Amino acid sequence: MARKDAARAAELLEKAYGLRPLPETAWLLGDAFDMAGDSERAREAYGRVVRQGRRGDKLMVAAFYAAKGRDVEEALGLIEEERKTRRGIYIDDVYAWALYRAGRTAEASKASAPAIRLGTKDAKLLYHAGAICRAAGDEAGGLRLIEKALALNPSFDRTGVAEARAILDETPRRTASQ
């Protein structure tokens, strides 16, 4: 997908999914189909993410919903349930992102800090923190994190990259580099 070859990506991801049907592989497969313009097959693959994830990977379903900006209340419920038994920066990130998608900016801002506290070089973590930072009122700080995310990995997530690029495109460049 990073090479803009959606058909080849879908072909390889279908093989991978056939060998090991994981929710995250279904998510990538859905993104490949979406990129190729096959919305029906993308919808089918995304449906697998939810069905399989609900059976055994609630974190993945919550991350998927939050990433796609859909079923946000369910995403929050799932990640809050996960937080009762699991900890870590990825749990923190999905929780913060779900709060952000729910429009709960102050809570998202507070929840986002632990996700990036270790300085992990993960573009998705940086993008989420940057978008939340901007929403909380720190435009320059948020833009720096978003730029850092795209510099680290310009293809980190189909939805996130599109949103990150849209934010940078709509923002005067002088603000981003301050």
C-alpha positions in Angstrom: 0.0 0.0 0.0 2.9 2.4 0.7 4.0 1.8 -2.9 0.5 2.8 -4.0 -0.1 -0.7 -5.4 -3.5 -1.6 -3.9 -4.1 -4.6 -6.0 -0.8 -6.3 -5.1 -1.3 -5.3 -1.4 -4.8 -6.9 -1.5 -3.4 -10.0 -3.1 -0.7 -10.4 -0.5 -3.0 -9.6 2.4 -5.6 -12.1 1.2 -2.9 -14.8 1.3 -1.8 -13.6 4.8 -5.3 -13.6 6.0 -5.9 -17.1 4.6 -2.9 -18.4 6.5 -3.7 -16.6 9.8 -7.0 -14.8 10.0 -6.2 -12.0 12.4 -8.4 -8.9 12.9 -5.4 -6.6 12.1 -4.8 -8.4 8.8 -8.5 -8.0 8.0 -8.1 -4.3 8.7 -5.2 -3.9 6.4 -7.0 -6.0 3.7 -10.0 -3.6 4.0 -7.7 -0.6 3.6 -6.2 -2.2 0.5 -9.6 -2.9 -1.0 -10.7 0.7 -0.1 -7.5 2.0 -1.7 -8.3 0.0 -4.8 -11.9 1.4 -5.0 -13.6 -1.8 -4.0 -15.9 -0.6 -1.3 -17.9 -3.8 -1.0 -14.9 -6.0 -0.3 -13.5 -3.3 2.0 -16.7 -3.4 4.0 -16.6 -7.2 4.1 -13.0 -7.1 5.4 -13.8 -4.4 8.0 -16.7 -6.6 9.1 -14.2 -9.4 9.9 -12.2 -7.0 12.0 -15.2 -6.4 14.2 -16.6 -10.0 14.3 -13.2 -11.6 15.1 -12.1 -8.8 17.4 -15.2 -9.0 19.5 -14.4 -12.7 20.1 -10.9 -12.2 21.3 -9.2 -8.8 20.6 -11.3 -6.0 21.9 -8.3 -3.7 21.8 -8.1 -4.2 18.0 -11.9 -3.4 17.6 -11.6 -0.3 19.7 -8.5 0.8 17.8 -10.3 0.2 14.5 -13.4 2.1 15.5 -11.4 5.0 16.8 -9.1 5.1 13.7 -12.1 5.1 11.4 -14.1 7.5 13.6 -17.1 5.2 13.8 -19.0 3.5 16.6 -17.0 5.7 19.0 -19.1 4.9 22.1 -18.6 1.2 21.5 -14.9 1.9 21.1 -14.8 3.7 24.4 -16.6 0.9 26.1 -14.3 -1.7 24.7 -11.1 0.1 25.6 -12.3 1.0 29.0 -13.0 -2.7 29.6 -9.5 -3.5 28.4 -7.9 -0.9 30.7 -9.3 -2.9 33.7 -6.8 -5.7 33.0 -4.2 -4.4 30.6 -1.8 -1.5 30.6 0.7 0.0 28.2 1.3 2.8 25.8 -0.9 1.2 23.1 -3.8 0.8 25.5 -3.3 4.5 26.5 -3.2 5.6 22.9 -6.4 3.9 21.9 -8.1 5.2 25.0 -7.0 8.8 24.2 -7.9 8.4 20.5 -11.4 7.1 21.3 -11.9 10.0 23.8 -10.7 12.4 21.1 -13.1 10.9 18.5 -15.9 11.3 21.1 -15.2 15.0 21.3 -13.9 14.7 24.9 -10.8 16.8 24.2 -9.7 17.6 27.8 -9.9 13.9 28.8 -8.1 12.9 25.6 -5.3 15.4 26.3 -4.8 14.0 29.7 -5.0 10.4 28.5 -2.6 11.0 25.6 0.5 12.0 27.6 1.1 8.5 29.0 1.0 7.0 25.4 4.0 9.0 24.3 5.8 9.2 27.7 8.5 6.7 26.7 9.4 8.4 23.4 8.5 5.4 21.4 9.1 6.1 17.7 5.7 5.1 16.4 4.1 7.4 13.9 0.6 6.5 14.9 1.2 7.4 18.5 2.8 10.7 17.4 0.0 11.5 15.0 -2.7 10.8 17.6 -0.9 12.9 20.3 -0.4 15.7 17.7 -4.1 15.8 16.7 -5.2 15.8 20.3 -2.6 18.5 21.2 -4.0 20.7 18.5 -7.6 20.1 19.6 -6.6 21.0 23.1 -5.2 24.4 21.9 -1.5 23.8 21.3 -1.5 24.3 17.6 2.3 24.5 17.1 3.1 21.6 19.4 0.4 19.5 17.7 1.7 20.3 14.3 5.3 19.4 15.3 4.1 16.0 16.4 2.1 15.4 13.2 5.1 16.4 11.1 7.3 14.1 13.1 4.8 11.2 12.6 4.8 11.7 8.8 8.6 12.1 8.7 9.0 8.9 10.7 6.6 6.9 8.5 4.7 8.6 5.7 2.5 5.5 5.3 1.8 4.5 9.0 -2.0 4.1 8.6 -4.3 4.8 5.6 -6.9 6.8 7.6 -4.4 8.5 9.9 -2.1 9.6 7.1 -4.9 11.1 5.1 -6.1 13.0 8.2 -2.5 14.1 9.1 -1.9 15.4 5.5 -5.2 17.2 5.5 -4.3 19.0 8.8 -0.9 20.1 7.4 -2.4 21.1 4.1 -5.0 23.4 5.8 -2.4 24.9 8.1 -0.1 27.7 7.0 3.5 26.3 6.9 4.9 29.0 9.1 2.7 27.8 12.0 3.8 24.2 11.6 7.5 25.1 11.8 7.3 27.5 14.8 
